[in-house]
């Protein structure tokens, strides 16, 4: 069996930076991570072993008892930040700049009187952080959720990990349901997510099945798997090499491999090696080195600096 790696896969700069900041905290036992630093169980287990307390994501209401709070890459609302500061907590902020960009875009639309529509998962902490500062808003997960809204001006932003095709479908539904209204869309899908999704779509043209390495509660890993499922291409999502079932691979001679933006390099390598071992592959793989610099880190006109100034345009 041959295994082909996607041209873009694995950990994004936002997650790497958050981890680097957390690993440099000299007194982890004095800090609570306000939710999961990233949606990956291996990483969170490692942080807990270092001494961090970790608040479950669905129980972030009580103020943590530790003197310090570490805000995750998914971000929090300004109201939540103020609440923690009022409680005299020392904050370490690892919010990804591309999540901040969504907050800024949504707040600008809100300040200009727009009714804000956030395309994303209602229960996701990133979305909760975005809407936490808004007066009037709706969260839309799919075109079917769209309604006629009681406002003349509608402003639309996306959770960073929204698949571009889904955003387009939802925006189309918003226009169709709200004829004659002024609709402004800010494209806030993050480039690393876009690159990984486009790479999977290209890979799906070449392979018979897909393996996604990523936490089960990782939205972007789930979205990668869904791209295969929507095309009726067999797909399995695993968190670690031990999750691979050799029987599952028997019908296939060509398998694609990708990983979500919160997946550690070591987990991807382990799955890759195990995949070759389990299936008796003879080293006929195409391998992209894992440490190739991610194009997303380039701070030229098309890179990070440009993304931090959101451009307003129609998708
Ligand atoms: S997926 Fe995108 S928005 Fe989320 S941490 Fe990574 S780069 Fe930032």
Boltz pocket constraint, residues with backbone or C-beta under 6 A from the ligand:
constraints:
  - pocket:
      binder: B
      contacts: [[A, 12], [A, 13], [A, 14], [A, 15], [A, 73], [A, 96], [A, 97], [A, 98], [A, 99], [A, 160], [A, 161], [A, 190], [A, 191], [A, 192], [A, 193], [A, 220], [A, 261]]
      max_distance: 6.0
